[in-house]
């Protein structure tokens, strides 16, 4: 664009060489600068018209570039907002051999082995997932227990809770073997600040090791705010 403008100015200067002298003032061939170039020199008139068109094109180009820049900044802002609000976690009960329960009353299961925790949304100290923003979330829970010996009576059970209210209570009673497992997957509408946790009901028993049989997972499907 700059090269085109320079070329145009050069053409204008050559076209007006008949009327202006570059030798300084006082020359006989110097014309009145107040005279309209289009009235005295058609070549100069065409040059000026071309120059005006180039200026218009340059202005249009700059406006288009500014609009593209604005659109890019908006898209970048949306992307940054999405990245800042990412939330996904997947935790397991333990990395070593561990059994919890049975207890006399309900207690919150605190998953100690963190597989992923984007945005630090799951608190291993409290066992609570706090929704960072309103939206639809996928929640999944798998519980497993080992009675230790065949024929021993035991129940693998837990409660997936939202703000203390039970959403799902997967359970399985040991009947034919010493191991029991059950899973639940839900899509749930959550509001920013909602608390989701897993409670171990009284009388239930969970066992885990580095195979991660007991897991709690959640992630944002899409935001609604």
N, CA, C and O of each residue as an XYZ file, in Angstrom:
900
protein
N       0.846     -1.210      0.000
C       0.000      0.000      0.000
C       0.880      1.258      0.000
O       0.605      2.207     -0.735
N       1.944      1.264      0.831
C       2.818      2.433      0.900
C       3.537      2.632     -0.430
O       3.715      3.761     -0.887
N       3.949      1.523     -1.046
C       4.644      1.631     -2.328
C       3.729      2.224     -3.389
O       4.168      3.011     -4.227
N       2.441      1.839     -3.351
C       1.473      2.357     -4.313
C       1.271      3.852     -4.130
O       1.175      4.596     -5.106
N       1.206      4.291     -2.872
C       1.040      5.724     -2.584
C       2.241      6.513     -3.068
O       2.078      7.582     -3.657
N       3.469      5.998     -2.827
C       4.687      6.688     -3.253
C       4.736      6.792     -4.775
O       5.127      7.818     -5.332
N       4.329      5.699     -5.438
C       4.317      5.698     -6.900
C       3.352      6.762     -7.431
O       3.665      7.475     -8.384
N       2.177      6.860     -6.803
C       1.175      7.839     -7.229
C       1.692      9.265     -7.067
O       1.517     10.101     -7.952
N       2.334      9.536     -5.920
C       2.878     10.882     -5.682
C       3.962     11.205     -6.713
O       4.084     12.345     -7.162
N       4.744     10.192     -7.081
C       5.785     10.407     -8.083
C       5.168     10.751     -9.432
O       5.647     11.636    -10.140
N       4.083     10.029     -9.783
C       3.396     10.325    -11.048
C       2.840     11.742    -11.033
O       2.910     12.462    -12.029
N       2.284     12.133     -9.879
C       1.746     13.497     -9.764
C       2.840     14.537     -9.963
O       2.635     15.551    -10.630
N       3.999     14.275     -9.380
C       5.093     15.240     -9.492
C       5.558     15.366    -10.937
O       5.844     16.470    -11.402
N       5.635     14.253    -11.645
C       6.055     14.285    -13.048
C       5.010     14.972    -13.920
O       5.342     15.682    -14.869
N       3.723     14.746    -13.578
C       2.658     15.336    -14.385
C       2.633     16.849    -14.245
O       2.224     17.548    -15.172
N       3.061     17.359    -13.112
C       3.010     18.798    -12.878
C       4.332     19.483    -13.207
O       4.506     20.667    -12.921
N       5.270     18.740    -13.812
C       6.577     19.317    -14.131
C       6.460     20.449    -15.156
O       7.308     21.341    -15.194
N       5.401     20.417    -15.997
C       5.236     21.454    -17.026
C       4.918     22.801    -16.404
O       5.194     23.840    -17.002
N       4.333     22.794    -15.193
C       3.837     24.048    -14.628
C       4.713     24.590    -13.524
O       4.670     25.789    -13.245
N       5.531     23.724    -12.866
C       6.310     24.189    -11.730
C       7.794     23.965    -12.000
O       8.191     22.979    -12.621
N       8.582     24.885    -11.528
C      10.031     24.796    -11.684
C      10.634     24.371    -10.364
O      10.174     24.811     -9.311
N      11.657     23.521    -10.390
C      12.371     23.090     -9.180
C      13.637     23.900     -8.957
O      14.466     23.558     -8.114
N      13.786     25.029     -9.758
C      14.993     25.851     -9.650
C      14.855     26.987     -8.648
O      15.777     27.786     -8.479
N      13.705     27.063     -7.982
C      13.527     28.110     -6.994
C      12.600     29.189     -7.495
O      12.169     29.140     -8.647
N      12.279     30.166     -6.661
C      11.345     31.236     -7.047
C      11.963     32.175     -8.080
O      13.183     32.266     -8.219
N      11.077     32.872     -8.801
C      11.541     33.852     -9.782
C      11.640     33.318    -11.184
O      11.889     34.085    -12.114
N      11.451     32.009    -11.373
C      11.530     31.442    -12.718
C      10.271     31.794    -13.503
O       9.192     31.932    -12.925
N      10.405     31.936    -14.790
C       9.298     32.382    -15.631
C       8.243     31.302    -15.815
O       7.090     31.613    -16.111
N       8.622     30.024    -15.645
C       7.661     28.969    -15.892
C       6.881     28.570    -14.642
O       6.139     27.587    -14.678
N       7.030     29.317    -13.518
C       6.281     29.005    -12.303
C       4.854     29.528    -12.451
O       4.666     30.683    -12.834
N       3.850     28.711    -12.160
C       2.446     29.087    -12.326
C       1.831     29.438    -10.997
O       2.408     29.207     -9.935
N       0.655     29.996    -11.082
C      -0.070     30.420     -9.888
C      -0.576     29.183     -9.138
O      -1.334     28.403     -9.715
N      -0.190     28.975     -7.886
C      -0.627     27.778     -7.138
C      -2.109     27.774     -6.854
O      -2.661     26.737     -6.488
N      -2.766     28.899     -7.010
C      -4.192     28.965     -6.732
C      -5.037     28.466     -7.899
O      -6.244     28.275     -7.751
N      -4.416     28.252     -9.055
C      -5.152     27.799    -10.228
C      -5.459     26.313    -10.067
O      -4.575     25.526     -9.731
N      -6.693     25.938    -10.303
C      -7.103     24.540    -10.200
C      -6.367     23.722    -11.247
O      -6.395     24.041    -12.435
N      -5.699     22.647    -10.787
C      -4.907     21.821    -11.696
C      -5.779     21.191    -12.767
O      -5.331     21.015    -13.900
N      -7.011     20.850    -12.432
C      -7.896     20.212    -13.406
C      -8.310     21.168    -14.513
O      -8.740     20.725    -15.579
N      -8.187     22.492    -14.279
C      -8.545     23.476    -15.291
C      -7.403     23.710    -16.264
O      -7.629     24.201    -17.371
N      -6.190     23.371    -15.877
C      -5.022     23.680    -16.701
C      -4.291     22.463    -17.222
O      -3.600     22.540    -18.238
N      -4.437     21.326    -16.531
C      -3.650     20.149    -16.916
C      -4.472     18.899    -16.650
O      -4.678     18.533    -15.493
N      -4.942     18.244    -17.688
C      -5.764     17.027    -17.525
C      -4.969     15.895    -16.894
O      -5.529     15.062    -16.183
N      -3.650     15.860    -17.154
C      -2.821     14.812    -16.555
C      -2.786     14.966    -15.041
O      -2.866     13.984    -14.303
N      -2.663     16.224    -14.582
C      -2.661     16.479    -13.142
C      -4.009     16.140    -12.531
O      -4.072     15.626    -11.414
N      -5.083     16.422    -13.248
C      -6.423     16.130    -12.742
C      -6.595     14.625    -12.551
O      -7.096     14.177    -11.520
N      -6.167     13.836    -13.571
C      -6.268     12.379    -13.454
C      -5.434     11.850    -12.311
O      -5.833     10.910    -11.624
N      -4.269     12.455    -12.104
C      -3.388     12.033    -11.010
C      -4.046     12.273     -9.661
O      -3.981     11.426     -8.771
N      -4.685     13.442     -9.513
C      -5.332     13.758     -8.237
C      -6.505     12.828     -7.971
O      -6.716     12.394     -6.839
N      -7.270     12.523     -9.018
C      -8.390     11.604     -8.847
C      -7.903     10.216     -8.429
O      -8.499      9.566     -7.570
N      -6.813      9.778     -9.050
C      -6.239      8.480     -8.690
C      -5.762      8.478     -7.243
O      -5.933      7.503     -6.511
N      -5.152      9.611     -6.849
C      -4.648      9.722     -5.484
C      -5.798      9.675     -4.485
O      -5.685      9.054     -3.428
N      -6.922     10.342     -4.827
C      -8.080     10.309     -3.939
C      -8.627      8.892     -3.803
O      -9.015      8.479     -2.711
N      -8.659      8.148     -4.905
C      -9.139      6.774     -4.850
C      -8.227      5.908     -3.985
O      -8.692      5.060     -3.224
N      -6.924      6.137     -4.117
C      -5.974      5.374     -3.299
C      -6.169      5.680     -1.823
O      -6.124      4.778     -0.986
N      -6.386      6.957     -1.499
C      -6.628      7.327     -0.099
C      -7.903      6.662      0.427
O      -7.948      6.226      1.577
N      -8.941      6.585     -0.419
C     -10.183      5.927     -0.003
C      -9.959      4.439      0.244
O     -10.460      3.869      1.214
N      -9.186      3.818     -0.666
C      -8.887      2.394     -0.492
C      -8.081      2.164      0.785
O      -8.311      1.206      1.523
N      -7.133      3.069      1.025
C      -6.321      2.925      2.232
C      -7.182      3.093      3.485
O      -6.991      2.373      4.465
N      -8.119      4.030      3.463
C      -9.006      4.238      4.598
C      -9.896      3.014      4.817
O     -10.096      2.576      5.950
N     -10.429      2.463      3.714
C     -11.259      1.265      3.811
C     -10.455      0.086      4.367
O     -10.941     -0.682      5.197
N      -9.213     -0.037      3.889
C      -8.344     -1.113      4.379
C      -8.092     -0.966      5.878
O      -8.141     -1.951      6.615
N      -7.822      0.257      6.331
C      -7.558      0.483      7.756
C      -8.795      0.192      8.606
O      -8.684     -0.378      9.692
N      -9.985      0.586      8.107
C     -11.218      0.310      8.840
C     -11.464     -1.194      8.934
O     -11.838     -1.703      9.990
N     -11.251     -1.903      7.820
C     -11.432     -3.355      7.820
C     -10.454     -4.018      8.771
O     -10.813     -4.955      9.483
N      -9.222     -3.536      8.785
C      -8.210     -4.088      9.675
C      -8.590     -3.861     11.140
O      -8.403     -4.740     11.982
N      -9.124     -2.678     11.432
C      -9.553     -2.383     12.808
C     -10.704     -3.281     13.238
O     -10.746     -3.742     14.378
N     -11.650     -3.532     12.311
C     -12.765     -4.424     12.636
C     -12.295     -5.840     12.887
O     -12.771     -6.507     13.806
N     -11.349     -6.305     12.062
C     -10.798     -7.636     12.277
C     -10.069     -7.724     13.610
O     -10.173     -8.727     14.316
N      -9.332     -6.675     13.950
C      -8.619     -6.645     15.222
C      -9.587     -6.681     16.395
O      -9.353     -7.373     17.385
N     -10.688     -5.918     16.272
C     -11.692     -5.913     17.337
C     -12.328     -7.289     17.494
O     -12.512     -7.769     18.612
N     -12.665     -7.928     16.362
C     -13.241     -9.271     16.420
C     -12.287    -10.282     17.032
O     -12.700    -11.154     17.796
N     -11.004    -10.160     16.693
C      -9.997    -11.060     17.259
C      -9.875    -10.872     18.762
O      -9.750    -11.848     19.503
N      -9.909     -9.624     19.218
C      -9.816     -9.352     20.652
C     -11.024     -9.915     21.400
O     -10.883    -10.436     22.506
N     -12.220     -9.812     20.796
C     -13.410    -10.373     21.421
C     -13.325    -11.887     21.522
O     -13.649    -12.469     22.557
N     -12.879    -12.529     20.424
C     -12.731    -13.981     20.430
C     -11.701    -14.427     21.458
O     -11.890    -15.438     22.135
N     -10.604    -13.667     21.575
C      -9.569    -13.994     22.549
C     -10.094    -13.852     23.965
O      -9.743    -14.636     24.847
N     -10.942    -12.841     24.182
C     -11.527    -12.638     25.508
C     -12.435    -13.801     25.889
O     -12.409    -14.273     27.026
N     -13.246    -14.264     24.920
C     -14.122    -15.416     25.181
C     -13.299    -16.658     25.476
O     -13.622    -17.415     26.391
N     -12.229    -16.876     24.703
C     -11.373    -18.031     24.911
C     -10.702    -17.985     26.273
O     -10.619    -19.001     26.963
N     -10.222    -16.809     26.661
C      -9.590    -16.663     27.976
C     -10.592    -16.938     29.095
O     -10.248    -17.532     30.117
N     -11.837    -16.501     28.891
C     -12.877    -16.739     29.896
C     -13.168    -18.229     30.039
O     -13.356    -18.735     31.146
N     -13.202    -18.927     28.897
C     -13.436    -20.372     28.928
C     -12.287    -21.081     29.624
O     -12.501    -21.974     30.443
N     -11.071    -20.680     29.294
C      -9.907    -21.314     29.918
C      -9.876    -21.052     31.425
O      -9.533    -21.935     32.211
N     -10.240    -19.824     31.817
C     -10.218    -19.486     33.242
C     -11.281    -20.236     34.028
O     -11.120    -20.453     35.229
N     -12.370    -20.638     33.371
C     -13.467    -21.293     34.070
C     -13.467    -22.808     33.886
O     -14.435    -23.474     34.254
N     -12.391    -23.359     33.318
C     -12.338    -24.801     33.153
C     -12.438    -25.500     34.501
O     -11.783    -25.101     35.464
N     -13.250    -26.531     34.565
C     -13.372    -27.298     35.798
C     -13.550    -28.767     35.462
O     -14.486    -29.151     34.760
N     -12.651    -29.569     35.965
C     -12.720    -31.016     35.778
C     -11.883    -31.659     36.872
O     -10.772    -31.214     37.160
N     -12.417    -32.692     37.468
C     -11.659    -33.403     38.485
C     -11.985    -34.889     38.405
O     -13.076    -35.284     37.992
N     -11.033    -35.686     38.800
C     -11.226    -37.121     38.930
C     -10.313    -37.585     40.059
O      -9.096    -37.417     39.992
N     -10.904    -38.164     41.088
C     -10.145    -38.547     42.282
C     -10.465    -39.992     42.650
O     -11.547    -40.501     42.357
N      -9.510    -40.632     43.289
C      -9.674    -42.000     43.769
C      -9.481    -42.011     45.282
O      -8.932    -41.075     45.863
N      -9.938    -43.077     45.897
C      -9.915    -43.135     47.359
C      -8.502    -43.113     47.920
O      -8.226    -42.396     48.882
N      -7.599    -43.900     47.324
C      -6.246    -43.995     47.868
C      -5.297    -44.569     46.836
O      -5.727    -45.110     45.817
N      -4.002    -44.450     47.101
C      -2.976    -45.070     46.260
C      -2.446    -46.361     46.884
O      -1.708    -47.108     46.241
N      -2.820    -46.619     48.124
C      -2.369    -47.821     48.821
C      -3.587    -48.594     49.319
O      -4.716    -48.114     49.213
N      -3.365    -49.766     49.853
C      -4.455    -50.581     50.368
C      -5.125    -49.865     51.538
O      -4.482    -49.540     52.536
N      -6.431    -49.626     51.397
C      -7.161    -48.909     52.439
C      -8.635    -49.280     52.395
O      -9.225    -49.381     51.319
N      -9.218    -49.479     53.548
C     -10.657    -49.689     53.672
C     -11.214    -48.659     54.652
O     -10.593    -48.362     55.672
N     -12.367    -48.127     54.341
C     -13.034    -47.165     55.230
C     -14.416    -47.699     55.584
O     -15.090    -48.307     54.752
N     -14.834    -47.463     56.841
C     -16.115    -47.963     57.315
C     -15.978    -49.374     57.864
O     -14.886    -49.943     57.867
N     -17.075    -49.932     58.325
C     -18.369    -49.222     58.467
C     -18.367    -48.289     59.673
O     -17.699    -48.551     60.673
N     -19.120    -47.199     59.564
C     -19.244    -46.214     60.638
C     -20.652    -46.245     61.232
O     -21.580    -46.795     60.639
N     -20.787    -45.664     62.378
C     -22.094    -45.624     63.048
C     -22.999    -44.545     62.473
O     -24.217    -44.591     62.643
N     -22.402    -43.579     61.796
C     -23.192    -42.501     61.185
C     -22.577    -42.114     59.857
O     -21.445    -42.483     59.544
N     -23.347    -41.359     59.078
C     -22.860    -40.941     57.763
C     -21.610    -40.074     57.899
O     -21.482    -39.288     58.838
N     -20.703    -40.228     56.958
C     -19.480    -39.422     56.942
C     -19.098    -39.114     55.507
O     -19.421    -39.877     54.596
N     -18.407    -37.991     55.301
C     -17.974    -37.588     53.964
C     -16.746    -38.390     53.564
O     -15.795    -38.503     54.337
N     -16.764    -38.948     52.357
C     -15.615    -39.675     51.831
C     -14.600    -38.664     51.292
O     -14.927    -37.826     50.452
N     -13.378    -38.759     51.785
C     -12.322    -37.850     51.353
C     -11.359    -38.620     50.440
O     -10.569    -39.448     50.893
N     -11.449    -38.325     49.167
C     -10.611    -39.003     48.179
C      -9.223    -38.360     48.182
O      -9.083    -37.155     47.968
N      -8.207    -39.180     48.425
C      -6.854    -38.655     48.612
C      -6.010    -38.680     47.349
O      -5.058    -37.907     47.234
N      -6.335    -39.549     46.401
C      -5.534    -39.678     45.186
C      -6.148    -38.835     44.072
O      -7.246    -39.129     43.599
N      -5.445    -37.797     43.659
C      -5.953    -36.874     42.642
C      -5.409    -37.272     41.270
O      -4.198    -37.271     41.050
N      -6.303    -37.608     40.363
C      -5.920    -37.946     38.994
C      -5.866    -36.697     38.122
O      -4.954    -36.540     37.310
N      -6.845    -35.811     38.293
C      -6.859    -34.510     37.622
C      -7.731    -33.576     38.443
O      -8.735    -33.990     39.023
N      -7.332    -32.300     38.486
C      -8.091    -31.329     39.272
C      -7.904    -29.934     38.676
O      -7.248    -29.079     39.271
N      -8.484    -29.714     37.500
C      -8.365    -28.425     36.820
C      -9.115    -27.346     37.596
O     -10.296    -27.495     37.910
N      -8.422    -26.278     37.895
C      -9.027    -25.178     38.630
C      -9.095    -25.403     40.124
O      -9.680    -24.594     40.844
N      -8.504    -26.493     40.608
C      -8.532    -26.816     42.048
C      -9.952    -26.791     42.595
O     -10.211    -26.224     43.657
N     -10.864    -27.409     41.862
C     -12.274    -27.369     42.247
C     -12.626    -28.432     43.286
O     -13.646    -28.321     43.966
N     -11.786    -29.463     43.411
C     -12.040    -30.493     44.422
C     -11.057    -30.318     45.577
O      -9.850    -30.198     45.368
N     -11.591    -30.305     46.793
C     -10.776    -30.112     47.992
C     -10.552    -31.458     48.672
O     -11.493    -32.057     49.193
N      -9.315    -31.932     48.668
C      -9.015    -33.233     49.260
C      -9.146    -33.215     50.781
O      -9.334    -34.263     51.400
N      -9.049    -32.035     51.382
C      -9.152    -31.940     52.847
C     -10.587    -32.082     53.332
O     -10.838    -32.661     54.389
N     -11.538    -31.548     52.549
C     -12.948    -31.600     52.944
C     -13.736    -32.656     52.187
O     -14.807    -33.070     52.630
N     -13.204    -33.101     51.030
C     -13.931    -34.052     50.201
C     -15.049    -33.419     49.396
O     -15.956    -34.116     48.942
N     -14.998    -32.097     49.212
C     -16.095    -31.360     48.572
C     -15.641    -30.763     47.243
O     -14.553    -30.196     47.143
N     -16.487    -30.899     46.229
C     -16.320    -30.209     44.956
C     -17.225    -28.989     44.957
O     -18.427    -29.104     45.194
N     -16.649    -27.815     44.691
C     -17.409    -26.566     44.634
C     -17.494    -26.109     43.183
O     -16.469    -25.873     42.543
N     -18.713    -25.984     42.665
C     -18.905    -25.568     41.271
C     -18.411    -24.130     41.086
O     -18.890    -23.230     41.775
N     -17.460    -23.893     40.167
C     -16.935    -22.541     39.977
C     -17.888    -21.615     39.227
O     -17.804    -20.395     39.364
N     -18.800    -22.194     38.429
C     -19.756    -21.373     37.684
C     -21.000    -22.199     37.392
O     -20.979    -23.428     37.464
N     -22.073    -21.511     37.064
C     -23.330    -22.199     36.769
C     -23.230    -22.911     35.428
O     -22.635    -22.398     34.481
N     -23.822    -24.103     35.361
C     -23.792    -24.861     34.126
C     -24.253    -26.291     34.338
O     -24.665    -26.676     35.433
N     -24.175    -27.060     33.281
C     -24.523    -28.476     33.328
C     -23.235    -29.275     33.507
O     -22.292    -29.131     32.729
N     -23.205    -30.107     34.526
C     -22.018    -30.881     34.862
C     -22.297    -32.377     34.729
O     -23.419    -32.840     34.937
N     -21.268    -33.104     34.384
C     -21.315    -34.558     34.405
C     -20.663    -35.036     35.702
O     -19.534    -34.659     36.015
N     -21.383    -35.867     36.447
C     -20.880    -36.419     37.696
C     -20.914    -37.938     37.616
O     -21.899    -38.518     37.158
N     -19.850    -38.578     38.057
C     -19.767    -40.041     38.016
C     -19.178    -40.549     39.326
O     -18.234    -39.972     39.866
N     -19.748    -41.629     39.822
C     -19.314    -42.213     41.087
C     -19.247    -43.736     40.954
O     -20.193    -44.364     40.479
N     -18.140    -44.315     41.369
C     -17.986    -45.766     41.415
C     -17.566    -46.172     42.825
O     -16.609    -45.625     43.371
N     -18.275    -47.122     43.408
C     -17.944    -47.601     44.749
C     -17.625    -49.097     44.677
O     -18.188    -49.840     43.873
N     -16.709    -49.503     45.541
C     -16.243    -50.891     45.535
C     -15.884    -51.291     46.963
O     -15.360    -50.484     47.730
N     -16.170    -52.540     47.309
C     -15.762    -53.050     48.616
C     -15.322    -54.501     48.491
O     -15.680    -55.201     47.544
N     -14.553    -54.924     49.454
C     -14.030    -56.287     49.492
C     -14.303    -56.850     50.885
O     -13.802    -56.346     51.890
N     -15.104    -57.900     50.912
C     -15.481    -58.482     52.207
C     -14.322    -59.203     52.878
O     -14.372    -59.496     54.073
N     -13.288    -59.485     52.112
C     -12.136    -60.152     52.713
C     -12.169    -61.651     52.546
O     -11.154    -62.256     52.202
N     -13.301    -62.257     52.779
C     -13.463    -63.711     52.626
C     -14.809    -63.989     51.974
O     -15.770    -63.258     52.211
N     -14.893    -65.034     51.158
C     -16.173    -65.375     50.531
C     -17.231    -65.693     51.578
O     -16.969    -66.362     52.577
N     -18.434    -65.192     51.317
C     -19.541    -65.463     52.220
C     -19.738    -64.427     53.302
O     -20.777    -64.420     53.962
N     -18.745    -63.532     53.507
C     -18.886    -62.489     54.521
C     -19.899    -61.454     54.049
O     -19.906    -61.081     52.876
N     -20.743    -60.997     54.943
C     -21.801    -60.060     54.593
C     -21.273    -58.631     54.614
O     -20.733    -58.178     55.623
N     -21.430    -57.924     53.496
C     -20.959    -56.536     53.433
C     -21.720    -55.804     52.339
O     -22.240    -56.436     51.420
N     -21.792    -54.501     52.425
C     -22.512    -53.684     51.453
C     -21.602    -52.597     50.904
O     -20.992    -51.846     51.665
N     -21.513    -52.516     49.582
C     -20.810    -51.413     48.918
C     -21.842    -50.346     48.600
O     -22.720    -50.560     47.764
N     -21.748    -49.233     49.240
C     -22.747    -48.188     49.026
C     -22.177    -46.816     49.354
O     -21.235    -46.685     50.136
N     -22.767    -45.799     48.738
C     -22.394    -44.405     48.982
C     -23.518    -43.526     48.480
O     -24.416    -43.983     47.774
N     -23.459    -42.252     48.855
C     -24.475    -41.293     48.424
C     -23.806    -40.095     47.761
O     -22.950    -39.440     48.356
N     -24.203    -39.819     46.537
C     -23.748    -38.624     45.839
C     -24.688    -37.488     46.215
O     -25.891    -37.566     45.965
N     -24.137    -36.419     46.821
C     -24.994    -35.375     47.397
C     -24.711    -33.997     46.780
O     -23.581    -33.669     46.419
N     -25.776    -33.217     46.676
C     -25.702    -31.821     46.243
C     -26.227    -30.954     47.368
O     -27.408    -31.007     47.709
N     -25.335    -30.148     47.946
C     -25.696    -29.284     49.073
C     -26.401    -30.083     50.177
O     -27.366    -29.610     50.777
N     -25.905    -31.298     50.433
C     -26.450    -32.136     51.490
C     -27.636    -32.991     51.072
O     -28.078    -33.848     51.837
N     -28.153    -32.773     49.879
C     -29.307    -33.542     49.394
C     -28.820    -34.668     48.489
O     -27.998    -34.443     47.601
N     -29.328    -35.879     48.714
C     -28.889    -37.043     47.957
C     -29.403    -36.998     46.518
O     -30.605    -36.884     46.278
N     -28.470    -37.089     45.566
C     -28.823    -37.166     44.148
C     -28.949    -38.619     43.695
O     -29.855    -38.975     42.942
N     -28.032    -39.438     44.165
C     -28.005    -40.846     43.778
C     -27.332    -41.636     44.890
O     -26.372    -41.176     45.507
N     -27.856    -42.842     45.137
C     -27.297    -43.681     46.204
C     -27.029    -45.082     45.679
O     -27.778    -46.008     45.991
N     -25.969    -45.257     44.883
C     -25.657    -46.585     44.350
C     -25.234    -47.531     45.473
O     -24.493    -47.132     46.370
N     -25.697    -48.780     45.430
C     -25.338    -49.761     46.457
C     -25.453    -51.162     45.889
O     -26.190    -51.409     44.935
N     -24.708    -52.074     46.497
C     -24.785    -53.478     46.125
C     -24.439    -54.335     47.342
O     -23.420    -54.116     47.995
N     -25.285    -55.299     47.635
C     -25.071    -56.204     48.765
C     -24.300    -57.434     48.316
O     -24.582    -58.016     47.269
N     -23.331    -57.812     49.120
C     -22.558    -59.001     48.828
C     -23.434    -60.237     48.989
O     -24.044    -60.446     50.038
N     -23.488    -61.057     47.933
C     -24.319    -62.258     47.986
C     -23.542    -63.511     47.607
O     -23.608    -64.513     48.319
N     -22.797    -63.473     46.485
C     -22.171    -64.686     45.981
C     -20.649    -64.666     46.033
O     -20.022    -65.725     46.033
N     -20.040    -63.479     46.077
C     -18.579    -63.430     46.152
C     -18.172    -62.387     47.178
O     -19.028    -61.767     47.809
N     -16.886    -62.190     47.346
C     -16.417    -61.286     48.394
C     -16.225    -59.856     47.898
O     -15.900    -58.977     48.695
N     -16.417    -59.597     46.593
C     -16.216    -58.262     46.038
C     -17.512    -57.725     45.450
O     -18.282    -58.466     44.839
N     -17.745    -56.439     45.638
C     -18.937    -55.795     45.093
C     -18.565    -54.414     44.552
O     -17.728    -53.715     45.123
N     -19.201    -54.034     43.439
C     -18.940    -52.737     42.828
C     -20.197    -52.246     42.138
O     -20.964    -53.041     41.596
N     -20.411    -50.938     42.157
C     -21.566    -50.329     41.508
C     -21.203    -48.898     41.125
O     -20.420    -48.243     41.812
N     -21.781    -48.417     40.021
C     -21.465    -47.076     39.516
C     -22.728    -46.298     39.194
O     -23.797    -46.877     39.002
N     -22.593    -44.970     39.136
C     -23.695    -44.082     38.761
C     -23.119    -42.892     38.001
O     -22.079    -42.350     38.376
N     -23.812    -42.486     36.919
C     -23.394    -41.338     36.112
C     -24.590    -40.422     35.928
O     -25.669    -40.874     35.546
N     -24.405    -39.128     36.200
C     -25.502    -38.166     36.125
C     -25.073    -36.905     35.387
O     -23.901    -36.527     35.406
N     -26.038    -36.258     34.736
C     -25.869    -34.899     34.222
C     -26.716    -33.999     35.109
O     -27.925    -34.196     35.223
N     -26.085    -33.009     35.740
C     -26.750    -32.214     36.770
C     -26.565    -30.728     36.500
O     -25.480    -30.287     36.121
N     -27.636    -29.956     36.699
C     -27.562    -28.501     36.625
C     -27.066    -27.972     37.971
O     -27.702    -28.185     39.003
N     -25.932    -27.285     37.949
C     -25.366    -26.722     39.170
C     -25.275    -25.205     39.046
O     -25.160    -24.657     37.949
N     -25.328    -24.545     40.193
C     -25.139    -23.104     40.268
C     -23.781    -22.815     40.888
O     -23.265    -23.613     41.670
N     -23.211    -21.682     40.540
C     -21.905    -21.316     41.081
C     -21.951    -21.348     42.607
O     -22.827    -20.742     43.224
N     -20.997    -22.061     43.208
C     -20.930    -22.165     44.663
C     -21.604    -23.396     45.236
O     -21.500    -23.645     46.437
N     -22.297    -24.179     44.406
C     -22.915    -25.417     44.892
C     -21.839    -26.391     45.371
O     -20.738    -26.447     44.825
N     -22.195    -27.166     46.423
C     -21.281    -28.149     46.991
C     -21.740    -29.563     46.628
O     -22.901    -29.921     46.827
N     -20.818    -30.355     46.095
C     -21.098    -31.748     45.764
C     -20.082    -32.620     46.499
O     -18.880    -32.359     46.448
N     -20.570    -33.652     47.181
C     -19.669    -34.565     47.865
C     -20.237    -35.977     47.845
O     -21.332    -36.216     47.336
N     -19.471    -36.907     48.407
C     -19.880    -38.308     48.511
C     -19.917    -38.676     49.983
O     -18.938    -38.499     50.708
N     -21.050    -39.186     50.409
C     -21.201    -39.588     51.809
C     -21.181    -41.104     51.909
O     -21.741    -41.806     51.067
N     -20.523    -41.599     52.957
C     -20.517    -43.029     53.261
C     -21.572    -43.273     54.332
O     -21.384    -42.878     55.482
N     -22.683    -43.921     53.969
C     -23.742    -44.161     54.959
C     -23.281    -45.113     56.062
O     -22.363    -45.910     55.872
N     -23.930    -45.013     57.201
C     -23.628    -45.913     58.326
C     -23.814    -47.354     57.889
O     -24.817    -47.699     57.264
N     -22.850    -48.188     58.220
C     -22.931    -49.599     57.871
C     -22.301    -49.963     56.543
O     -22.159    -51.147     56.238
N     -21.914    -48.964     55.732
C     -21.289    -49.246     54.442
C     -19.773    -49.330     54.572
O     -19.184    -48.810     55.520
N     -19.160    -49.991     53.607
C     -17.740    -50.323     53.697
C     -17.118    -50.188     52.315
O     -17.634    -50.763     51.357
N     -16.015    -49.439     52.186
C     -15.324    -49.259     50.909
C     -13.864    -49.669     51.049
O     -13.225    -49.389     52.063
N     -13.349    -50.329     50.034
C     -11.943    -50.719     50.004
C     -11.327    -50.304     48.680
O     -11.993    -50.318     47.644
N     -10.052    -49.934     48.718
C      -9.377    -49.498     47.502
C      -7.884    -49.764     47.627
O      -7.373    -50.029     48.715
N      -7.195    -49.687     46.493
C      -5.738    -49.761     46.456
C      -5.282    -48.981     45.231
O      -6.028    -48.149     44.715
N      -4.059    -49.242     44.760
C      -3.549    -48.449     43.636
C      -4.234    -48.758     42.309
O      -3.896    -48.151     41.293
N      -5.181    -49.681     42.292
C      -5.981    -49.932     41.089
C      -7.140    -48.947     40.961
O      -7.782    -48.878     39.913
N      -7.408    -48.190     42.016
C      -8.417    -47.133     42.003
C      -9.809    -47.647     41.641
O     -10.380    -47.259     40.622
N     -10.342    -48.516     42.483
C     -11.687    -49.041     42.277
C     -12.764    -48.035     42.697
O     -13.868    -48.041     42.151
N     -12.446    -47.183     43.656
C     -13.394    -46.167     44.128
C     -13.001    -44.807     43.555
O     -11.951    -44.264     43.898
N     -13.838    -44.265     42.692
C     -13.519    -42.993     42.043
C     -14.715    -42.039     42.081
O     -15.870    -42.459     42.146
N     -14.403    -40.764     42.039
C     -15.394    -39.691     42.004
C     -14.922    -38.708     40.943
O     -13.806    -38.195     41.020
N     -15.780    -38.442     39.941
C     -15.396    -37.632     38.793
C     -16.455    -36.594     38.472
O     -17.648    -36.858     38.621
N     -16.034    -35.428     38.037
C     -16.978    -34.394     37.605
C     -16.315    -33.420     36.653
O     -15.126    -33.130     36.784
N     -17.080    -32.912     35.689
C     -16.542    -31.897     34.792
C     -17.702    -31.098     34.185
O     -18.833    -31.577     34.101
N     -17.389    -29.880     33.768
C     -18.362    -28.971     33.186
C     -18.625    -29.342     31.742
O     -17.698    -29.390     30.933
N     -19.894    -29.609     31.406
C     -20.277    -29.880     30.022
C     -20.419    -28.566     29.256
O     -19.822    -28.397     28.193
N     -21.217    -27.628     29.802
C     -21.317    -26.293     29.226
C     -21.866    -25.337     30.273
O     -22.676    -25.707     31.123
N     -21.398    -24.088     30.187
C     -21.818    -23.068     31.147
C     -23.161    -22.477     30.742
O     -23.520    -22.467     29.565
N     -23.889    -21.988     31.724
C     -25.191    -21.355     31.476
C     -25.223    -19.912     31.943
O     -26.283    -19.288     31.894
N     -24.105    -19.354     32.394
C     -24.083    -17.945     32.804
C     -23.191    -17.144     31.897
O     -23.046    -15.936     32.083
